């Protein structure tokens, strides 16, 4: 690749450092409040959700799937973006019930052990967010086998970390305004190079609408939409920073815009296929190599911008998780939540968790790049982690219908985790597939796994009701959801 991409990286990170606001209080750093206490606008939140969920790995995965399965591949990946409005709606219900965070919600409705399991899932997700995005950016500097690849990933990580340390969640959301505009301009520029070469009709008629043609992955995405978004604090943290109705509006619009953008990005891969640009590596890398130096500059900046928006969100999310969810902001959480880990509470008491948040960012930035040493698969960072958290679906869908039920959450969560581990370890039976497509086994894992999660969730509810000494109490257990939610 061209050596001047280092200049692009330097200019990009310097620009964001200049425009990122500084947060001097824990309310600004962890809750995105301005100095006068004002939350972000609905428009800004919409832009933030869109750009922070169009990861660099998402662009790469969409293009790769477009090359593999045509437009069907792009639509399959875009189906995950239904998670955004679904998460918005379900969190709207949670907030209407008086909960101002997912960890406080789970602690109240399912007990501390359930909240700890959920916290571990969040940490794994954020860990994946770091390396999977820096790996994509580094691929435009050098091959994955090169030491320069690692150096580029670390340099990019450091640049994003600096401006996120400056302003936390407020800096992350504020800079998303610039990043979403830049993303739109760069996408239009790249499509202007590609679309005239193939024609819109030819691009849109590629692919086969069969399980083997890519529909199996689309069904996987649909099965994960009620569980997948909840293990991603990059998405869910933003649902608690503005008034619930404005939040829901922002999430619906963001889901539509995000899904449409992913379909457009997949057309880059469709073009690669139609142009006969087959070869090793990801489709976008091969595309820019064919288009020349100008395309390298535009697409590398596009990937940096997308990865930067996601990476600063991941850093602000880990800071918020440690300082807000685990330490309870040192006793300053607005809802009175005390945090999951009492020892951390003392560390945050002096400044509301501000210093703890910043050290959490630095630590995660270093640990999060370790998988680059063994060249992990970025697509698996999405699909496998989504399978592991299937057990979240019953809890977030059914919590209003019963009283506190720790057993139900734990059994459901561990069932989904077991299915995901079987998949990762290669222990899922090879004959357990749905269809003959490349994602047939993944579809079976998600379909059967989700059914199993609902079944054991019901078993957990049965165990909880069995502890009730009378039929009257059992009936009250299941009627509770109607009376405990707040208007």
N, C-alpha and C positions, 0 to 999 in steps of 0.2 A: 504494500500500500504506500501511498505518497507520504513523505515525511511531514508535509505541512498540515496533516490532520491534527498534529500536536498543537499547532497554532490555533486551529478551530476549537480544540478542547480548552486551551487556555483562555481564549476570548469568551467562550460560552460561560465558563465558570466565573470569570471575572465580572461579566455582565450581571449574573445572578447575585453575586456578592454585593454589587452596588445597589440593585433594586430591592433586595430582601430587607424587610424591616427588622429592626432589633427589638427583641422582647426583654423587658427588664423585670417583669414579674412572672410568677408562676401561672397567673390567669392568662397572660398573653402567650407564654411559651407552651402551655399545655392545653389551653382551651381556645386559642386563636382570637382572644379579645384584643381590641385596640386599647391604647392607653386610657381612653375614657370609658372603657367597658363595653363598647359596641361590638356585637358579633358580626361575622361576614354577611354580605348581602346574599339573597337567593341566587342571583346571577353568578356571583363569584363562586358560591358553593357548587353550582351546577358545573361550571367550567373546571373546578378543582376535581370533582368526582370523575368527570370524563377523562381529563388528561392523566390523573393519577392511576386510572385503571386501564389505560392503553399503554401497557408496559412495553419496553423494548422487546422483551421476549414475546409479547402478544403480536407485535408487528411481524416478527420473524416467524412465529408459529403460523400466523394467518397466511403469510406468503408461502411458506413451505406446504401448508395444506392446500392452498390454491394450486400449487404446482402438482401436488399428488392427486387431488380429486376435483380440480376445477372449481367452479363457483360453489358446488356443494360443500367443498372443504371450507371455504370462507364462511358460508352460512352456518356450518356446524360449529365453528369456533365462535361466531357471533352469538350463538344461542346462549353462551355463558353470560352474556351481558343482560339477559333477562334477570339475572341475579340482582342487579342494581335496584330496579323498581320493587322486586319482591322483598329485598332486604329493607328498603325504605318503608314498605307497608307494614312488615312485621315489627320493625323497630318503632314505628309510629304507635302500634298497639302497646308495645312495652313502655314507651314514654307516657302514654295516656294512663297507664297503670301506676305511674309515679316513680319509675326507675330511670336514673340518669347515667346509665352505663351498663354494659353487658355483664361485667363481673359482679357489680352489686345486684343485678337482676338474678343471675344464676345463684349467687350466695343466698338470696332471700327465698327463691322458689325451689331450689334443688340442693342447697347446702354447700358448705365450704369445699368438700371433697370434689364436687362437680365443678366448682369454679376453678380449682387447681388443675383438673384435667383439661378444662377449656384453656386455661392459661398456657399449659404446655403446648397445646395445638397452635396457639397464637405464636409462640416463640419459634416453633418449627417453621411456620409459614413465613415469618419475617426473616428468618435465616435464609430460606430459599429465595426471598425477594432480593437479597443483596447480591449473591453470586450469579443468579440467573440473569439479572439486568447488566451487571458489570461485564459478564462474559460476552454478551451481545455487542456492547460497545467496543470491547477489546478486540473483537474479531475484525474490526475495520482498521486496526493498527498492525496486527500481526497474526499469523496462524496460532491455533491453540497450543501447538507443540513448542512454541517459542517463548523464551524468557521475556521478550518484549511484550507478549500478550499479557503476562502477569503484571508487568510494570504499568501498562496502559490501564488495566483494571484498577490497580491501586491508586494511580494518579487521578482517575475519574472519581473513584470513591472519595479520595481526599478533598477534591474540589467541591463536591456536593456536600460533604460533611461540614466544611468550613462555614458555608452560608446557612446550613440548617442549625449548627451550633449557635449561630447568631440570633435566630428568631424562632426556632422550634416549629410548632404547628402553625403559628401565624405566618412565619416566613414561607412554609411549605404551601399554604393555601394562597397567600398573596402572590408568590411567584408563578403559581399555576395560571394566573391571568395572562402573563407574558407567554408562558409555555404553550397554552392552548392556541393562541393566535399564531405562534411560530409553527406549531404542528400542522395547523390548517393550511398555512401558506406553503409549507414544504410538501405536504401531501398533494396539493393541487399542482405544484410544480412537477413532481414525479409522475403523476397521472397524465399530465400534459405531454410528457415524453412517451409514455407507454400507449395510451388509448388510441392515438392516431395510427399507430403501427399495426394494430390488430382490428380495430373497429369495435364499437360497443357491442354489436349483435354477436360477433364471434366470441368475445370474452364472456358474455352472459349465457351462452348456450353450451358451455363446456361442462363436463361432468355427467355422472349417471345417478339418478335418484333411486339408488338401491342401497341395501346394507353394505354390500361390498364396495359400493362407490363412495361411501363416506357418511351415509345416514346413520350408521351405528354410532359414530362419534357425536352426531347431533343429538341422538337419544340419550347418550351419556350426559351431555351438557344439561338437557332438560331434567334428567333425574337428579342432578346435583344442585339445581337452582335454589332449593330451600335449605340447603346445608352449606354449600360452598362459600357463600359470601360472609358467613358469620365467623369463619376462622381467619378473616382478613381484616385486621384493624385499620389498614389503609383506607378501606371503604367504611367500616362501621364507626370509627372514631368521628368522622365528619357528620354522622347522623345525630350527634349530641351537641353540636356547637350552635345551632340556631333553633328557632321555635319549630315545634313538630310539623305543623301544616306546611310551612315554607320548606322544611326539609323534605317532606314527601314530594312536593312539586318538583324540587330540584332533582331528586332521585329518579323520578319518572322520565323527565326530559333527558337526564344524563344517560339513562339506559338506552333510549332511542338513538341518541347521537353516538354513543359509544359503539353500539352494534352496527350502525351504518358505517362508521369509520373502519371497523374491522373488515367488513365486506369489501370496502374499497381497497384496503391494504392487501387483501387476498388476491386482488386482480394483478398485483405485481408478480405474484407467483404464477398465475395463469399465463401471463405474458412470457415468463421464463420458459414455461412448458411449450407454448406455441412457437416461440422463437428457437427452440431446440438448444437451449443453453444448459443442458444437463451437465452434471459434474459433481465433484465433492463439495462439501460445505453447504451453507444455507443459501436459499434462493436469492434473498436481497443482496448478498455479497457478490454472487455471480452476475446479478443484474447490473450493479454499478461497475463491475469490471468490464462488462461489455459496452456500457454507455460512455465510459471515459472519465476524465478527471473532474469535469463539472458535476457529474452524477455522484462521484465519490464524496465531494464536498457537501452536496445537498443531503444525500442519504446518511452520511456519517453524522451530520448535524441533526438530522431527523431522529436518529437513534439515540444520540446523546441527550437531546431534548426530552424524548420519551422516557429514557432510562433515568434521567435526572429528576423528572417529575415523580417517578415511582420511588426512586431511591430516597429522595428527601422525605417523602411520605412514610417510607419504611423507618427511617431514622426517627422522625417525630412520633411514629406509632410506638416504637420500642421505648422511647423516652416517656411517653404518656402511660404505657402499660406498667412500667416499673414504678414511676412516681405516683400515678393516680390509682391504678388498680391494685398494685402490690403494696405500696406505702401509704395509700390514702391521702396523698399530699401532706403528709406529716400531721394529719388531723384537720386539714383545711378543706377536705372534699365538700362541695356545695350541698350534697345530699346527706352529709354526716357519715358516709361510709368510711370505715376505719382501715380498710386495706386488708389484703389476704395475709401479708407477712408482717407481724408485729415488729420484729427487729428493724425492718426497713423504715418503719414509721418515725423512729428517732432520727434517722439520717435526713428526713425531709422536714422536720419540725421547724428548723430555723428559717428556711426560705421557701417552704411549700413544695419542696422536692426539685427545685431548679438545678442545683448542683448534681444531684443524683441523676436527673434526666440527662444532663450533658455527658456524664461519665458512662452512662448506659449506651449512648450513641457511639462513643469512641470504641468501647469494647465490642459492640456488635459490628461495627465497621471492619474491625480486624478479623473477628471470627467468621464473619459472613462470606469472606472471600476464600476460605480454605478449600471448598469443593473445586475451585478452579485447578487445583493441583492434580486432581484425578479426572478432569474433563467430564463432569456430570452432564446428563441429558436435560436440556432446558424444557423440553415438552413435558417430561415426567415431573418437573417441578410443579406443573399445573394439574395434570390428570391424576397422578398418584395421590398427591395431598388431598385432592377433592374426594377421592374414594375413602381415604382414611377418616374423614370427618362426616361420613354419611349419617352417623348416629346423632348428629345435631338436629336433623330435620324433625323428628318427632317432638323434641323438646320445644323448639321454637314455633311449631304449628299447634301443639296441643296444650300448652301450659295453662291456658285460661280455664280449662275444663276440669281441673282438679287442684287439690291443695298441694302443699310441699311434698315432693316425691323424689328424694335422693336416689333411691334404688333404680327408678325408671331411667334417669339420666345416665347413671354409671353403666348399667347394663347395655343401653343403647349405644353409648359412646364407645365402649370397649368392643362391642360387636363390629361396628364400622371400622375401628382401628385394626381389628384382627383380619378383616377382609383386605384392608390395604397392605398390611404386612405380608399376607400370603401372596399378594400380587407382586410386591417388591422383591420378595425372596424367591420368586419363581415357583412357589408351591401350589399355586392355583391349578386344579386339574386341567390338563390340556383339552379334554373333551367337553368341558363346561364352557361353551361359547354360544352366542346368539348371532347366527349368521356366519358368513365366511369372510367378512371384511377384516381389515387389519386391526380394528378395534372390537372385534367380536368377543374376545375374552374380557376386555374392559367393560363392555356393555353388560355381559353376564355378571361380572363382579358387582356392578352398580345396581342392577335390577334385583338380583337375589340378595345382595347385601342390604339394600334399602328395605325390602320385605322383612328380612331378619331383624333389622333394627326396630321396625314398628312392632314386630311380634314380641321381642324381649322388652320393649318399652311397656307394652301391655302387661307382660309378666311382672315387671317392676311395680306397676300400679297395683297389681293383684297382691303383691307382697306387702305394699304399704297399707292397703285396705284390710289385709288379714290381721294387722296389728290393732285395728279398731275393735273394741270389745263388744260392739253391738251393731245391728243392722242400721240403726238410726245414724250412727257415726259414719258408717260406710256410705250411706246416701249423701250425707253432708260433705264427705270427701270429694265426691264428683260434682256436687252442686256449687262448690266454692268459687269456681271461675266466674260465675255469673254475678257474684256479689263483691268480689275483692278488687275488681278492676275499677279504676276511678274514671269519672266522666272527663 
